[in-house]
Amino acid sequence: MDIELYKKELKQRGWTYRDLAQKTGISLTNISRIMAGIVTDPRYSTIQAIEQALNLNVFFTPAERAAGLSETRKINVTPIEEDCIYVFRQIGKRYGEQAQRDYITVGENMLKLK
């Protein structure tokens, strides 16, 4: 996600954040929070919608690509799967890798109950 590039593209088009919100279906509040850097890890679908509206294909910043993120495969996921991924990442950020492993264990144990 390259916020500065997004802002540059908005300026070149003469669009406001409201215009971008209307074109993406993302709330103006979320657009504003992303552009202000308050939301630092928006969902993939949010970034994808912004980049599609701006006719961009730069999901990863140069720093993210340098960290190997460009090697990540993009796959189609359902909204519920996207929510699970988001929660999993937030658990990792807040509580660390062991908490993520515990989360996986809970899911595996649920599967064994049937």
MMTF fields as JSON, N, C-alpha, C and O atoms, coordinates in Angstrom:
{
  "mmtfVersion": "1.0.0",
  "mmtfProducer": "UNKNOWN",
  "numBonds": 455,
  "numAtoms": 456,
  "numGroups": 114,
  "numChains": 1,
  "numModels": 1,
  "chainsPerModel": [1],
  "groupsPerChain": [114],
  "chainIdList": ["A"],
  "bondAtomList": [4, 2, 8, 6, 12, 10, 16, 14, 20, 18, 24, 22, 28, 26, 32, 30, 36, 34, 40, 38, 44, 42, 48, 46, 52, 50, 56, 54, 60, 58, 64, 62, 68, 66, 72, 70, 76, 74, 80, 78, 84, 82, 88, 86, 92, 90, 96, 94, 100, 98, 104, 102, 108, 106, 112, 110, 116, 114, 120, 118, 124, 122, 128, 126, 132, 130, 136, 134, 140, 138, 144, 142, 148, 146, 152, 150, 156, 154, 160, 158, 164, 162, 168, 166, 172, 170, 176, 174, 180, 178, 184, 182, 188, 186, 192, 190, 196, 194, 200, 198, 204, 202, 208, 206, 212, 210, 216, 214, 220, 218, 224, 222, 228, 226, 232, 230, 236, 234, 240, 238, 244, 242, 248, 246, 252, 250, 256, 254, 260, 258, 264, 262, 268, 266, 272, 270, 276, 274, 280, 278, 284, 282, 288, 286, 292, 290, 296, 294, 300, 298, 304, 302, 308, 306, 312, 310, 316, 314, 320, 318, 324, 322, 328, 326, 332, 330, 336, 334, 340, 338, 344, 342, 348, 346, 352, 350, 356, 354, 360, 358, 364, 362, 368, 366, 372, 370, 376, 374, 380, 378, 384, 382, 388, 386, 392, 390, 396, 394, 400, 398, 404, 402, 408, 406, 412, 410, 416, 414, 420, 418, 424, 422, 428, 426, 432, 430, 436, 434, 440, 438, 444, 442, 448, 446, 452, 450],
  "bondOrderList": [1, 1, 1, 1, 1, 1, 1, 1, 1, 1, 1, 1, 1, 1, 1, 1, 1, 1, 1, 1, 1, 1, 1, 1, 1, 1, 1, 1, 1, 1, 1, 1, 1, 1, 1, 1, 1, 1, 1, 1, 1, 1, 1, 1, 1, 1, 1, 1, 1, 1, 1, 1, 1, 1, 1, 1, 1, 1, 1, 1, 1, 1, 1, 1, 1, 1, 1, 1, 1, 1, 1, 1, 1, 1, 1, 1, 1, 1, 1, 1, 1, 1, 1, 1, 1, 1, 1, 1, 1, 1, 1, 1, 1, 1, 1, 1, 1, 1, 1, 1, 1, 1, 1, 1, 1, 1, 1, 1, 1, 1, 1, 1, 1],
  "groupList": [{"groupName": "MET", "atomNameList": ["N", "CA", "C", "O"], "elementList": ["N", "C", "C", "O"], "formalChargeList": [0, 0, 0, 0], "bondAtomList": [1, 0, 2, 1, 3, 2], "bondOrderList": [1, 1, 2], "singleLetterCode": "M", "chemCompType": "L-PEPTIDE LINKING"}, {"groupName": "ASP", "atomNameList": ["N", "CA", "C", "O"], "elementList": ["N", "C", "C", "O"], "formalChargeList": [0, 0, 0, 0], "bondAtomList": [1, 0, 2, 1, 3, 2], "bondOrderList": [1, 1, 2], "singleLetterCode": "D", "chemCompType": "L-PEPTIDE LINKING"}, {"groupName": "ILE", "atomNameList": ["N", "CA", "C", "O"], "elementList": ["N", "C", "C", "O"], "formalChargeList": [0, 0, 0, 0], "bondAtomList": [1, 0, 2, 1, 3, 2], "bondOrderList": [1, 1, 2], "singleLetterCode": "I", "chemCompType": "L-PEPTIDE LINKING"}, {"groupName": "GLU", "atomNameList": ["N", "CA", "C", "O"], "elementList": ["N", "C", "C", "O"], "formalChargeList": [0, 0, 0, 0], "bondAtomList": [1, 0, 2, 1, 3, 2], "bondOrderList": [1, 1, 2], "singleLetterCode": "E", "chemCompType": "L-PEPTIDE LINKING"}, {"groupName": "LEU", "atomNameList": ["N", "CA", "C", "O"], "elementList": ["N", "C", "C", "O"], "formalChargeList": [0, 0, 0, 0], "bondAtomList": [1, 0, 2, 1, 3, 2], "bondOrderList": [1, 1, 2], "singleLetterCode": "L", "chemCompType": "L-PEPTIDE LINKING"}, {"groupName": "TYR", "atomNameList": ["N", "CA", "C", "O"], "elementList": ["N", "C", "C", "O"], "formalChargeList": [0, 0, 0, 0], "bondAtomList": [1, 0, 2, 1, 3, 2], "bondOrderList": [1, 1, 2], "singleLetterCode": "Y", "chemCompType": "L-PEPTIDE LINKING"}, {"groupName": "LYS", "atomNameList": ["N", "CA", "C", "O"], "elementList": ["N", "C", "C", "O"], "formalChargeList": [0, 0, 0, 0], "bondAtomList": [1, 0, 2, 1, 3, 2], "bondOrderList": [1, 1, 2], "singleLetterCode": "K", "chemCompType": "L-PEPTIDE LINKING"}, {"groupName": "GLN", "atomNameList": ["N", "CA", "C", "O"], "elementList": ["N", "C", "C", "O"], "formalChargeList": [0, 0, 0, 0], "bondAtomList": [1, 0, 2, 1, 3, 2], "bondOrderList": [1, 1, 2], "singleLetterCode": "Q", "chemCompType": "L-PEPTIDE LINKING"}, {"groupName": "ARG", "atomNameList": ["N", "CA", "C", "O"], "elementList": ["N", "C", "C", "O"], "formalChargeList": [0, 0, 0, 0], "bondAtomList": [1, 0, 2, 1, 3, 2], "bondOrderList": [1, 1, 2], "singleLetterCode": "R", "chemCompType": "L-PEPTIDE LINKING"}, {"groupName": "GLY", "atomNameList": ["N", "CA", "C", "O"], "elementList": ["N", "C", "C", "O"], "formalChargeList": [0, 0, 0, 0], "bondAtomList": [1, 0, 2, 1, 3, 2], "bondOrderList": [1, 1, 2], "singleLetterCode": "G", "chemCompType": "PEPTIDE LINKING"}, {"groupName": "TRP", "atomNameList": ["N", "CA", "C", "O"], "elementList": ["N", "C", "C", "O"], "formalChargeList": [0, 0, 0, 0], "bondAtomList": [1, 0, 2, 1, 3, 2], "bondOrderList": [1, 1, 2], "singleLetterCode": "W", "chemCompType": "L-PEPTIDE LINKING"}, {"groupName": "THR", "atomNameList": ["N", "CA", "C", "O"], "elementList": ["N", "C", "C", "O"], "formalChargeList": [0, 0, 0, 0], "bondAtomList": [1, 0, 2, 1, 3, 2], "bondOrderList": [1, 1, 2], "singleLetterCode": "T", "chemCompType": "L-PEPTIDE LINKING"}, {"groupName": "ALA", "atomNameList": ["N", "CA", "C", "O"], "elementList": ["N", "C", "C", "O"], "formalChargeList": [0, 0, 0, 0], "bondAtomList": [1, 0, 2, 1, 3, 2], "bondOrderList": [1, 1, 2], "singleLetterCode": "A", "chemCompType": "L-PEPTIDE LINKING"}, {"groupName": "SER", "atomNameList": ["N", "CA", "C", "O"], "elementList": ["N", "C", "C", "O"], "formalChargeList": [0, 0, 0, 0], "bondAtomList": [1, 0, 2, 1, 3, 2], "bondOrderList": [1, 1, 2], "singleLetterCode": "S", "chemCompType": "L-PEPTIDE LINKING"}, {"groupName": "ASN", "atomNameList": ["N", "CA", "C", "O"], "elementList": ["N", "C", "C", "O"], "formalChargeList": [0, 0, 0, 0], "bondAtomList": [1, 0, 2, 1, 3, 2], "bondOrderList": [1, 1, 2], "singleLetterCode": "N", "chemCompType": "L-PEPTIDE LINKING"}, {"groupName": "VAL", "atomNameList": ["N", "CA", "C", "O"], "elementList": ["N", "C", "C", "O"], "formalChargeList": [0, 0, 0, 0], "bondAtomList": [1, 0, 2, 1, 3, 2], "bondOrderList": [1, 1, 2], "singleLetterCode": "V", "chemCompType": "L-PEPTIDE LINKING"}, {"groupName": "PRO", "atomNameList": ["N", "CA", "C", "O"], "elementList": ["N", "C", "C", "O"], "formalChargeList": [0, 0, 0, 0], "bondAtomList": [1, 0, 2, 1, 3, 2], "bondOrderList": [1, 1, 2], "singleLetterCode": "P", "chemCompType": "L-PEPTIDE LINKING"}, {"groupName": "PHE", "atomNameList": ["N", "CA", "C", "O"], "elementList": ["N", "C", "C", "O"], "formalChargeList": [0, 0, 0, 0], "bondAtomList": [1, 0, 2, 1, 3, 2], "bondOrderList": [1, 1, 2], "singleLetterCode": "F", "chemCompType": "L-PEPTIDE LINKING"}, {"groupName": "CYS", "atomNameList": ["N", "CA", "C", "O"], "elementList": ["N", "C", "C", "O"], "formalChargeList": [0, 0, 0, 0], "bondAtomList": [1, 0, 2, 1, 3, 2], "bondOrderList": [1, 1, 2], "singleLetterCode": "C", "chemCompType": "L-PEPTIDE LINKING"}],
  "groupTypeList": [0, 1, 2, 3, 4, 5, 6, 6, 3, 4, 6, 7, 8, 9, 10, 11, 5, 8, 1, 4, 12, 7, 6, 11, 9, 2, 13, 4, 11, 14, 2, 13, 8, 2, 0, 12, 9, 2, 15, 11, 1, 16, 8, 5, 13, 11, 2, 7, 12, 2, 3, 7, 12, 4, 14, 4, 14, 15, 17, 17, 11, 16, 12, 3, 8, 12, 12, 9, 4, 13, 3, 11, 8, 6, 2, 14, 15, 11, 16, 2, 3, 3, 1, 18, 2, 5, 15, 17, 8, 7, 2, 9, 6, 8, 5, 9, 3, 7, 12, 7, 8, 1, 5, 2, 11, 15, 9, 3, 14, 0, 4, 6, 4, 6],
  "groupIdList": [1, 2, 3, 4, 5, 6, 7, 8, 9, 10, 11, 12, 13, 14, 15, 16, 17, 18, 19, 20, 21, 22, 23, 24, 25, 26, 27, 28, 29, 30, 31, 32, 33, 34, 35, 36, 37, 38, 39, 40, 41, 42, 43, 44, 45, 46, 47, 48, 49, 50, 51, 52, 53, 54, 55, 56, 57, 58, 59, 60, 61, 62, 63, 64, 65, 66, 67, 68, 69, 70, 71, 72, 73, 74, 75, 76, 77, 78, 79, 80, 81, 82, 83, 84, 85, 86, 87, 88, 89, 90, 91, 92, 93, 94, 95, 96, 97, 98, 99, 100, 101, 102, 103, 104, 105, 106, 107, 108, 109, 110, 111, 112, 113, 114],
  "secStructList": [7, 7, 2, 2, 2, 2, 2, 2, 2, 2, 2, 2, 2, 6, 7, 7, 2, 2, 2, 2, 2, 2, 2, 2, 6, 7, 7, 2, 2, 2, 2, 2, 2, 2, 2, 6, 6, 1, 7, 1, 1, 7, 7, 2, 2, 2, 2, 2, 2, 2, 2, 2, 2, 6, 6, 7, 7, 7, 7, 1, 7, 2, 2, 2, 2, 2, 6, 6, 4, 4, 4, 1, 7, 7, 7, 7, 7, 7, 2, 2, 2, 2, 2, 2, 2, 2, 2, 2, 2, 2, 2, 2, 2, 2, 2, 7, 2, 2, 2, 2, 2, 2, 2, 2, 2, 2, 2, 2, 2, 2, 2, 2, 6, 7],
  "xCoordList": [0.852, 0.0, 0.896, 1.779, 0.658, 1.487, 0.577, 0.081, 0.367, -0.568, -0.18, -1.041, 1.108, 1.543, 1.202, 0.807, 1.354, 0.974, -0.53, -0.98, -1.308, -2.761, -3.129, -3.962, -2.5, -2.789, -2.41, -3.14, -1.272, -0.826, -1.83, -2.185, -2.281, -3.251, -4.577, -5.202, -5.003, -6.234, -6.092, -6.986, -4.958, -4.719, -4.719, -5.317, -4.043, -3.987, -5.374, -5.655, -6.225, -7.586, -8.537, -9.639, -8.091, -8.954, -10.052, -11.117, -9.782, -10.762, -10.538, -9.416, -11.614, -11.564, -11.65, -11.878, -11.468, -11.652, -13.1, -13.365, -14.015, -15.434, -15.629, -16.363, -14.972, -15.059, -14.546, -15.164, -13.41, -12.829, -13.754, -13.916, -14.346, -15.283, -16.459, -16.877, -16.985, -18.12, -17.734, -18.521, -16.546, -16.105, -15.725, -15.773, -15.349, -14.922, -15.992, -15.942, -16.957, -17.94, -17.42, -18.062, -16.252, -15.658, -16.121, -16.223, -16.397, -16.904, -15.869, -14.662, -16.365, -15.492, -14.608, -13.441, -15.166, -14.394, -13.198, -12.082, -13.424, -12.317, -11.286, -10.084, -11.741, -10.804, -9.942, -8.721, -10.57, -9.842, -8.839, -7.714, -9.235, -8.346, -7.157, -6.04, -7.39, -6.305, -5.34, -4.127, -5.868, -5.029, -4.257, -3.188, -4.804, -4.116, -3.093, -2.342, -3.06, -2.118, -2.583, -1.813, -3.829, -4.369, -4.602, -4.272, -5.173, -5.332, -4.102, -3.921, -3.262, -2.004, -2.054, -1.162, -3.089, -3.186, -4.621, -5.276, -5.101, -6.46, -6.556, -5.544, -7.742, -7.965, -7.532, -7.551, -7.14, -6.699, -7.787, -7.486, -9.041, -10.131, -10.278, -10.684, -9.953, -10.014, -8.926, -9.184, -7.71, -6.606, -6.895, -6.668, -7.393, -7.699, -8.741, -8.605, -9.766, -10.8, -10.232, -10.572, -9.378, -8.754, -7.899, -7.98, -7.081, -6.182, -6.94, -6.525, -8.03, -8.837, -9.462, -9.494, -9.958, -10.57, -9.543, -9.866, -8.303, -7.235, -6.476, -5.524, -6.907, -6.264, -4.784, -3.918, -4.519, -3.158, -3.048, -4.05, -1.84, -1.585, -0.287, 0.703, -0.302, 0.909, 0.609, 0.956, -0.028, -0.45, 0.694, 0.467, 1.918, 3.05, 3.92, 4.169, 4.383, 5.338, 6.717, 6.917, 7.667, 9.021, 9.589, 10.255, 9.332, 9.829, 9.183, 9.845, 7.886, 7.198, 7.726, 7.906, 7.973, 8.538, 9.92, 10.262, 10.725, 12.065, 11.996, 12.908, 10.919, 10.74, 10.201, 9.977, 9.992, 9.537, 8.044, 7.552, 7.297, 5.85, 5.331, 4.221, 6.106, 5.639, 5.582, 4.965, 6.227, 6.198, 4.903, 4.614, 4.132, 2.882, 1.896, 1.713, 1.27, 0.28, -1.023, -1.449, -1.644, -2.962, -3.978, -3.936, -4.873, -5.9, -7.26, -7.376, -8.262, -9.609, -10.079, -10.01, -10.548, -11.07, -12.471, -12.814, -13.254, -14.589, -14.492, -13.464, -15.543, -15.498, -15.247, -14.542, -15.813, -15.599, -14.15, -13.586, -13.544, -12.132, -11.266, -10.281, -11.629, -10.88, -10.954, -9.966, -12.128, -12.275, -11.395, -10.793, -11.321, -10.477, -9.0, -8.276, -8.572, -7.189, -6.908, -5.866, -7.844, -7.682, -7.552, -6.658, -8.449, -8.409, -7.096, -6.475, -6.675, -5.426, -4.248, -3.393, -4.2, -3.108, -3.149, -2.113, -4.358, -4.485, -4.061, -3.444, -4.392, -3.945, -2.424, -1.825, -1.802, -0.343, 0.275, 1.262, -0.305, 0.234, 0.095, 0.991, -1.039, -1.298, -0.635, -0.096, -0.685, -0.249, 0.93, 1.477, 1.324, 2.486, 2.165, 1.016, 3.232, 3.104, 2.502, 1.715, 2.859, 2.323, 0.806, 0.135, 0.261, -1.197, -1.804, -2.885, -1.119, -1.607, -1.607, -2.544, -0.556, -0.49, -1.613, -2.199, -1.912, -3.018, -4.347, -5.209, -4.506, -5.711, -5.886, -6.992, -4.8, -4.832, -5.206, -6.005, -4.625, -4.902, -6.385, -6.985, -6.97, -8.396, -9.207, -10.119, -8.877, -9.581, -9.407, -10.368, -8.191, -7.937, -8.717, -9.263, -8.775, -9.532, -11.025, -11.709, -11.53, -12.939, -13.234, -14.28, -12.31, -12.499, -12.521, -13.211, -11.778, -11.716, -12.996, -13.234, -13.817, -15.035, -16.102, -16.999, -16.027, -17.069, -16.753, -17.512],
  "yCoordList": [-1.171, 0.0, 1.232, 1.372, 2.117, 3.317, 4.545, 5.029, 5.033, 6.135, 7.379, 8.054, 7.678, 8.878, 8.771, 9.757, 7.583, 7.382, 7.554, 8.165, 7.025, 7.187, 8.668, 9.116, 9.427, 10.863, 11.584, 12.459, 11.214, 11.814, 11.533, 12.425, 10.289, 9.917, 10.649, 11.073, 10.796, 11.549, 12.986, 13.532, 13.59, 14.983, 15.139, 16.076, 14.216, 14.289, 14.18, 14.798, 13.4, 13.223, 14.334, 14.49, 15.094, 16.123, 15.53, 16.125, 14.346, 13.658, 14.015, 14.287, 14.008, 14.152, 12.758, 11.768, 12.701, 11.42, 10.946, 9.747, 11.889, 11.543, 10.883, 9.902, 11.423, 10.809, 9.373, 8.465, 9.186, 7.849, 6.91, 5.747, 7.412, 6.596, 6.154, 4.998, 7.069, 6.738, 5.715, 4.824, 5.837, 4.931, 3.549, 2.571, 3.463, 2.184, 1.501, 0.288, 2.27, 1.708, 1.618, 1.025, 2.21, 2.245, 3.535, 4.576, 3.464, 4.659, 5.78, 5.536, 7.0, 8.168, 8.154, 8.541, 7.71, 7.623, 6.698, 7.046, 5.518, 4.572, 5.112, 4.974, 5.726, 6.316, 7.36, 7.369, 8.229, 9.288, 8.717, 9.208, 7.686, 7.069, 6.379, 6.423, 5.749, 5.11, 6.162, 6.026, 7.204, 8.248, 9.038, 9.58, 9.1, 9.795, 8.897, 9.354, 7.631, 6.702, 6.154, 5.501, 6.409, 5.895, 4.388, 3.62, 3.984, 2.551, 2.139, 2.556, 1.322, 0.941, -0.431, -0.781, -1.204, -2.531, -2.828, -3.726, -2.057, -2.311, -3.679, -4.261, -4.17, -5.461, -5.393, -4.34, -6.556, -6.651, -6.139, -5.424, -6.492, -6.075, -4.554, -3.989, -3.896, -2.431, -1.828, -0.92, -2.339, -1.847, -2.116, -1.263, -3.301, -3.681, -2.734, -2.317, -2.395, -1.486, -0.097, 0.52, 0.389, 1.7, 1.679, 2.58, 0.645, 0.57, 0.371, 0.888, -0.36, -0.51, 0.821, 1.17, 1.558, 2.856, 3.82, 4.634, 3.719, 4.605, 4.025, 4.627, 2.854, 2.158, 1.9, 2.134, 1.413, 1.101, -0.391, -1.071, -0.879, -2.26, -2.301, -2.885, -1.675, -1.572, -1.966, -1.243, -3.095, -3.524, -3.46, -3.134, -3.764, -3.749, -2.526, -2.137, -1.915, -0.813, -1.401, -2.605, -0.569, -1.086, -1.764, -2.794, -1.202, -1.807, -3.167, -4.109, -3.262, -4.54, -5.576, -6.743, -5.143, -6.06, -6.518, -7.691, -5.594, -5.938, -6.951, -7.759, -6.906, -7.846, -9.191, -10.097, -9.317, -10.591, -10.719, -11.781, -9.651, -9.761, -9.896, -10.387, -9.473, -9.612, -11.072, -11.413, -11.935, -13.36, -14.009, -15.157, -13.276, -13.811, -13.98, -13.076, -15.137, -15.381, -14.703, -14.745, -14.088, -13.524, -14.598, -15.136, -14.894, -15.885, -15.289, -14.341, -15.845, -15.386, -16.018, -17.236, -15.199, -15.692, -15.117, -14.063, -15.832, -15.35, -14.257, -14.136, -13.463, -12.426, -13.002, -12.39, -14.169, -14.75, -15.208, -15.093, -15.724, -16.099, -14.859, -14.896, -13.778, -12.533, -12.045, -11.552, -12.185, -11.8, -12.662, -12.161, -13.964, -14.865, -14.464, -14.447, -14.148, -13.735, -12.442, -12.3, -11.508, -10.233, -10.466, -9.914, -11.288, -11.572, -12.26, -11.928, -13.223, -13.942, -12.979, -13.098, -12.033, -11.061, -10.142, -9.802, -9.745, -8.871, -9.594, -8.996, -10.883, -11.677, -11.696, -11.527, -11.901, -11.918, -10.598, -10.567, -9.507, -8.188, -7.889, -7.316, -8.286, -7.938, -8.91, -8.5, -10.22, -11.218, -12.08, -12.841, -11.969, -12.708, -14.031, -14.465, -14.641, -15.87, -17.023, -17.801, -17.14, -18.256, -18.183, -19.213, -16.987, -16.836, -17.265, -17.854, -16.976, -17.428, -18.961, -19.569, -19.57, -21.039, -21.613, -22.639, -20.959, -21.398, -21.286, -22.155, -20.236, -20.02, -21.174, -21.683, -21.578, -22.699, -23.987, -24.781, -24.19, -25.391, -25.468, -26.541, -24.355, -24.33, -24.779, -25.596, -24.251, -24.649, -26.125, -26.802, -26.628, -28.049, -28.921, -29.95, -28.517, -29.272, -29.263, -30.258, -28.163, -28.099, -29.119, -29.769, -29.241, -30.189, -31.635, -32.477, -31.924, -33.287, -33.652, -34.831, -32.671, -32.939, -33.641, -34.271, -33.551, -34.151, -35.573, -36.236],
  "zCoordList": [0.0, 0.0, 0.0, 0.846, -0.954, -1.09, -1.008, -2.025, 0.193, 0.423, -0.369, -0.931, -0.413, -1.148, -2.628, -3.252, -3.187, -4.59, -4.758, -5.728, -3.825, -3.884, -3.868, -4.657, -2.961, -2.864, -4.156, -4.623, -4.725, -5.983, -7.095, -7.866, -7.169, -8.201, -8.006, -8.978, -6.766, -6.488, -6.963, -7.61, -6.635, -7.021, -8.534, -9.062, -9.245, -10.704, -11.325, -12.352, -10.706, -11.228, -10.755, -11.282, -9.76, -9.197, -8.324, -8.161, -7.762, -6.918, -5.457, -5.029, -4.714, -3.261, -2.641, -3.337, -1.349, -0.658, -0.818, -0.896, -0.864, -1.056, -2.422, -2.543, -3.449, -4.783, -4.752, -5.308, -4.094, -4.007, -3.23, -3.598, -2.174, -1.394, -2.259, -2.205, -3.048, -3.914, -4.981, -5.298, -5.528, -6.596, -6.077, -6.823, -4.807, -4.243, -3.401, -3.198, -2.91, -1.993, -0.563, 0.304, -0.326, 1.011, 1.677, 1.026, 2.962, 3.637, 3.593, 3.564, 3.59, 3.607, 4.856, 4.801, 5.971, 7.21, 7.036, 7.422, 6.455, 6.264, 5.288, 5.518, 4.196, 3.234, 3.936, 3.78, 4.7, 5.404, 6.391, 6.486, 7.125, 8.11, 7.432, 7.947, 6.292, 5.551, 5.035, 5.193, 4.423, 3.837, 4.898, 4.618, 6.109, 7.203, 7.888, 8.75, 7.51, 8.122, 9.458, 10.162, 9.813, 11.075, 10.953, 11.857, 9.827, 9.534, 8.744, 7.6, 9.355, 8.714, 8.049, 7.276, 8.346, 7.745, 7.291, 7.821, 6.296, 5.822, 5.158, 4.768, 5.037, 4.382, 2.931, 2.294, 2.435, 1.037, 0.098, -0.858, 0.355, -0.532, -0.56, -1.576, 0.54, 0.589, -0.288, -1.078, -0.143, -0.968, -2.439, -3.297, -2.712, -4.095, -4.69, -5.841, -3.934, -4.427, -4.711, -5.721, -3.835, -4.038, -5.296, -6.131, -5.421, -6.572, -7.876, -8.914, -7.84, -9.055, -9.454, -10.634, -8.469, -8.762, -9.35, -10.215, -8.872, -9.344, -10.533, -11.029, -10.98, -12.104, -11.812, -12.654, -10.602, -10.163, -9.884, -9.663, -9.896, -9.512, -8.723, -9.164, -7.553, -6.732, -5.297, -4.363, -5.124, -3.792, -2.788, -1.623, -3.213, -2.295, -2.521, -3.663, -1.432, -1.516, -1.801, -1.641, -2.22, -2.421, -1.169, -1.275, 0.002, 1.245, 1.489, 1.925, 1.204, 1.384, 0.392, 0.74, -0.843, -1.846, -1.403, -1.554, -0.851, -0.379, 0.753, 0.929, 1.515, 2.622, 2.145, 2.948, 0.831, 0.275, 0.131, -0.25, 0.429, 0.353, -1.073, -1.277, -2.053, -3.423, -3.836, -4.845, -3.056, -3.354, -2.869, -3.206, -2.081, -1.577, -2.726, -3.542, -2.779, -3.825, -3.458, -2.304, -4.422, -4.208, -4.598, -5.704, -3.689, -3.969, -3.657, -2.88, -4.261, -3.976, -2.677, -2.507, -1.778, -0.513, -0.318, -0.852, 0.451, 0.765, 1.824, 2.491, 1.989, 3.033, 4.425, 5.228, 4.717, 6.051, 6.214, 7.302, 5.146, 5.205, 5.403, 6.141, 4.753, 4.907, 6.35, 6.895, 6.966, 8.37, 9.27, 10.22, 8.968, 9.763, 9.651, 10.646, 8.449, 8.242, 9.002, 9.641, 8.926, 9.634, 11.141, 11.782, 11.706, 13.144, 13.507, 14.517, 12.68, 12.923, 12.985, 13.862, 12.066, 12.05, 13.265, 13.836, 13.653, 14.818, 16.093, 16.975, 16.19, 17.339, 17.383, 18.446, 16.228, 16.165, 16.574, 17.308, 16.1, 16.441, 17.926, 18.546, 18.483, 19.879, 20.86, 21.888, 20.52, 21.497, 21.047, 21.845, 19.783, 19.309, 18.627, 18.536, 18.158, 17.362, 18.157, 17.617, 19.423, 20.208, 20.289, 20.232, 20.421, 20.46, 19.127, 19.103, 18.011, 16.709, 16.65, 16.133, 17.181, 17.196, 18.059, 17.714, 19.171, 20.029, 19.286, 19.412, 18.53, 17.716, 16.728, 16.548, 16.1, 15.158, 15.887, 15.389, 17.066, 17.85, 18.212, 18.142, 18.593, 18.909, 17.692, 17.818, 16.53, 15.31, 15.003, 14.636, 15.151, 14.896, 15.866, 15.47, 17.151, 18.145, 17.845, 18.083, 17.33, 16.943, 15.827, 15.826, 14.901, 13.804, 14.298, 13.722, 15.35, 15.896, 16.648, 16.913, 16.994, 17.762, 16.926, 17.487, 15.643, 14.783, 14.478, 13.772]
}
